[in-house]
Amino acid sequence: MGCDGDVHCTRPILSPIDHSVPAPGQAFSLRYSLCALLLLFVLGAWGCASDQKKPTPVTTKVGQIQKALSELADAYGKKNKEGFLAGVEPSAESYRWLDDRTSEDFKLFSRADLSIKIQRIELGETASKTTVHWKGVWRSEDDLPVLERRGNAIFLMAAAADDPKLIAVLGDSPFDVFR
C-alpha cells in the first residue's frame, strides 16, 4: 500500500489526531512518568513543610557564648571600654584587673583586629569553659602594625540565663598583650 507519486494513493489519510494504537508498554510510560514525577514533587513538598525544630538549650547556650566572645573582641578592637566591660562579670575578681589592663593597652594602639576561634566549649551549671585560639594585629594611628600576636586561652564565662559574662581568662590573654 504505498504511494509512488501516483495521484491515486492507496495509503489512508491520517487526521490531525493520530488514533493509532501504540505498541504495548509504550502508551502508559509517559503518563506514568509524569504521574510519578508529580507524586514525588507533592511528597517532597509535604515532607519539607514540617515545623522548624526549636534549638536545644545547649545549642542556644553555645550561640550565646559565641556572640559574647565576638562582642568582647569587637569592643576591645575598637577601644570601646564600656562595651568591653559590659561583657565582663562585675563581681568577678578579674574585673578590676581587666579594667586596668585594657586602659593601659588602649593607650598604645588605635585599633586591633582580633580574631577568636573557638576550639571547645564545656558547659557547667554555674560557668562554662571555652577553649580558644586567638590571633590579633594591633595598629597605630597611621594604621601600621604595632604588634602581632597569637595564643591559646580558656575563657571562663558565667552561666547567666541569656547573657554569659567573662569571669576570667586562663592562659594567653588577648586583652593584656602590652605588658
JODACOR-V49638 format. One record per backbone hydrogen bond with DSSP energy under -1.0 kcal/mol. CO is the residue of the C=O (numbers start at 0). NH is the residue of the N-H. If there is no record, write none. Layout:
((CO & NH) (CO & NH))
This chain:
((6 & 8) (22 & 25) (27 & 31) (28 & 32) (29 & 33) (30 & 34) (31 & 35) (32 & 36) (33 & 37) (34 & 38) (35 & 39) (36 & 40) (37 & 41) (38 & 42) (39 & 43) (40 & 44) (41 & 45) (42 & 46) (43 & 47) (55 & 59) (56 & 60) (57 & 61) (58 & 62) (59 & 63) (60 & 64) (61 & 65) (62 & 66) (63 & 67) (64 & 68) (65 & 69) (66 & 70) (67 & 71) (68 & 72) (69 & 73) (70 & 74) (71 & 75) (72 & 76) (73 & 77) (74 & 79) (75 & 78) (76 & 111) (78 & 80) (79 & 83) (80 & 84) (81 & 85) (83 & 86) (84 & 87) (86 & 165) (88 & 91) (91 & 94) (93 & 97) (94 & 98) (95 & 99) (96 & 100) (97 & 101) (98 & 102) (99 & 103) (100 & 104) (101 & 105) (104 & 107) (110 & 138) (112 & 136) (114 & 134) (116 & 132) (119 & 130) (121 & 128) (125 & 158) (126 & 123) (127 & 156) (128 & 121) (129 & 154) (130 & 118) (130 & 119) (131 & 152) (132 & 116) (133 & 150) (134 & 114) (135 & 148) (136 & 112) (137 & 145) (137 & 146) (138 & 109) (138 & 110) (139 & 142) (143 & 139) (146 & 137) (148 & 135) (150 & 133) (151 & 171) (152 & 131) (153 & 169) (154 & 129) (155 & 166) (155 & 167) (156 & 127) (157 & 159) (164 & 157) (165 & 88) (167 & 155) (169 & 153))
